[in-house]
Amino acid sequence: MVDYPAGVRSPCRGPCIVLLLVASCASGRSSDGAQSQPNPDADRAPPVTRTPLAPKAALYITTADGGETKLAIELADMPATIQRGLMYRRHLPPEQGMLFLMGEERVQSFWMKNTLIPLDMIFITRDLIVAGIVENTEPLSKQSRRVDRPSSYVLEVNGGWCNRHGVRAGAKVRFENVPVPSSQPPG
């Protein structure tokens, strides 16, 4: 170690500390020498930016008893978020779902590849009517899931949610703080 006169700082002190920290992180060891633990999901989940919940984005859907139930929704509105959907997730809060804004009304088809939780898929027309439901989809399945009616939106919720809330084909849907094309009914 070099001894510098009082008041003179080592020209290496700041950069050396930074280099030591970088080297420590790169070696997988923390500054105290402990081995860091790898992220078990890092190898399985490709990096795609998750769309956060839009400010107060919600979906309301009528139930069989004529009531209405509300869900906080995450939006899948870009090709990458639509393709990824709920893949690799181990949990979805009970009153939350993901709404896919598909862009055009047609028969939509989904699969469960890399999706770890069972889901109900609710297919919704551009007029905000439930066209049909595929309930309790099997996790990790590559089987195509669809209904035979065109839809513009698909809502994914936890498996069994539709049954618990009495949601059926023909139910009315309304959006809150969801961007929809001007030809769509207002939310």
C-alpha positions in Angstrom: 0.0 0.0 0.0 1.3 3.4 -0.9 1.4 6.1 1.9 0.3 9.5 0.6 1.0 12.8 2.4 -1.8 14.2 4.6 -4.5 15.9 2.5 -3.6 14.0 -0.7 -6.0 11.3 -1.8 -5.1 8.2 -3.7 -5.9 8.7 -7.4 -7.3 5.1 -7.4 -9.5 5.1 -4.3 -12.9 5.9 -6.0 -12.4 3.9 -9.2 -10.8 1.0 -7.3 -13.8 0.7 -5.1 -16.1 0.7 -8.1 -14.0 -1.9 -9.8 -14.0 -4.1 -6.7 -17.8 -3.9 -6.5 -18.2 -4.8 -10.2 -15.7 -7.7 -9.9 -17.6 -8.9 -6.8 -20.9 -8.9 -8.6 -19.5 -10.5 -11.7 -18.0 -13.3 -9.7 -21.4 -14.1 -8.1 -20.1 -13.2 -4.7 -21.3 -10.4 -2.5 -18.8 -7.9 -0.8 -18.8 -10.2 2.3 -17.7 -13.2 0.2 -21.0 -15.1 0.3 -22.1 -16.8 -2.8 -25.2 -15.2 -4.4 -28.2 -17.5 -5.2 -29.2 -17.8 -8.9 -32.7 -16.9 -9.9 -34.4 -20.2 -10.8 -36.8 -18.5 -13.2 -34.1 -16.6 -15.1 -33.3 -19.5 -17.4 -37.0 -20.2 -18.2 -38.6 -16.8 -18.7 -37.3 -14.8 -21.6 -37.0 -11.1 -20.8 -40.1 -9.2 -22.0 -41.3 -6.0 -20.4 -44.5 -6.7 -18.5 -47.2 -4.1 -19.0 -48.1 -2.6 -15.6 -51.6 -2.2 -14.5 -53.0 0.9 -16.3 -54.0 3.6 -13.8 -57.2 2.2 -12.3 -57.8 0.0 -15.3 -60.8 -2.2 -14.6 -63.4 -4.4 -16.3 -66.9 -4.8 -15.1 -68.9 -7.9 -16.1 -72.5 -8.8 -15.5 -73.2 -12.0 -13.5 -76.0 -14.6 -13.9 -77.9 -13.0 -11.0 -78.0 -9.6 -12.8 -75.3 -8.1 -10.6 -71.9 -6.9 -11.7 -68.4 -7.9 -10.7 -65.2 -5.9 -11.0 -61.7 -6.9 -11.9 -58.4 -4.9 -11.9 -56.9 -5.6 -15.3 -53.5 -5.7 -16.8 -53.4 -4.8 -20.5 -51.8 -6.9 -23.2 -51.9 -4.4 -26.1 -48.5 -4.8 -27.9 -47.4 -7.8 -29.9 -44.8 -8.9 -27.3 -47.3 -8.6 -24.4 -50.0 -10.3 -26.3 -47.7 -13.2 -27.2 -46.3 -13.6 -23.7 -49.6 -13.1 -21.8 -49.5 -14.8 -18.4 -46.7 -17.2 -19.3 -44.2 -18.0 -16.5 -46.3 -16.5 -13.7 -46.9 -18.7 -10.7 -49.8 -16.6 -9.2 -52.6 -14.3 -10.3 -54.4 -12.3 -7.6 -58.0 -13.5 -7.2 -59.7 -10.4 -8.5 -57.2 -9.5 -11.2 -57.0 -10.5 -14.9 -55.2 -9.7 -18.1 -57.2 -8.2 -21.0 -55.8 -8.8 -24.5 -56.7 -6.0 -26.9 -56.6 -8.0 -30.1 -57.1 -5.2 -32.6 -59.6 -6.9 -34.9 -62.7 -8.9 -34.4 -62.1 -12.5 -35.5 -62.1 -16.0 -34.0 -59.2 -15.8 -31.6 -57.1 -18.8 -30.6 -54.9 -19.2 -27.5 -52.8 -21.9 -25.9 -51.2 -22.5 -22.5 -47.6 -23.1 -23.5 -45.4 -22.0 -20.6 -48.5 -20.9 -18.6 -48.2 -22.4 -15.1 -51.7 -21.6 -13.7 -55.1 -22.8 -14.9 -57.1 -20.0 -16.5 -60.6 -19.2 -17.6 -60.5 -17.4 -21.0 -63.4 -15.0 -21.7 -63.8 -14.0 -25.3 -65.5 -10.6 -25.7 -67.0 -9.1 -28.9 -66.3 -5.5 -30.1 -69.8 -4.7 -28.7 -68.6 -5.8 -25.2 -70.6 -9.0 -25.0 -69.1 -12.3 -23.8 -69.0 -14.4 -27.0 -67.9 -17.5 -25.1 -65.8 -18.9 -22.3 -63.2 -21.6 -22.1 -63.0 -22.7 -18.5 -60.2 -24.2 -16.4 -57.6 -24.5 -19.2 -54.8 -27.1 -18.5 -51.5 -25.5 -17.6 -48.6 -26.0 -20.1 -50.9 -27.4 -22.8 -50.2 -26.6 -26.5 -53.8 -27.4 -27.4 -55.5 -24.5 -29.1 -58.3 -22.9 -27.1 -61.1 -20.8 -28.7 -64.7 -20.2 -29.1 -66.4 -20.3 -32.5 -67.6 -16.7 -32.4 -65.5 -13.7 -33.3 -64.1 -11.6 -30.6 -62.0 -8.4 -30.2 -60.9 -8.9 -26.6 -59.9 -11.9 -24.5 -59.9 -11.7 -20.7 -57.8 -14.3 -18.8 -58.6 -14.9 -15.1 -57.9 -17.6 -12.6 -59.4 -21.0 -13.5 -62.9 -21.4 -11.9 -63.4 -17.6 -11.6 -66.3 -17.6 -14.1 -68.1 -20.4 -12.3 -67.6 -18.7 -8.9 -68.9 -15.4 -10.2 -71.8 -16.7 -12.4 -70.3 -15.3 -15.6 -71.7 -16.8 -18.8 -71.8 -16.2 -22.6 -74.0 -13.2 -23.3 -72.9 -11.2 -20.3 -72.3 -7.5 -20.8 -68.9 -6.0 -20.2 -67.7 -2.5 -19.7 -64.2 -1.0 -19.4 -62.8 1.7 -17.1 -59.6 3.4 -18.2 -59.0 1.0 -21.1 -57.9 2.5 -24.4 -60.3 1.3 -27.1 -60.6 2.3 -30.8 -63.1 5.1 -31.4 -65.5 2.6 -33.1 -65.8 0.7 -29.8 -68.4 1.6 -27.1 -67.0 3.9 -24.4 -65.7 2.5 -21.2 
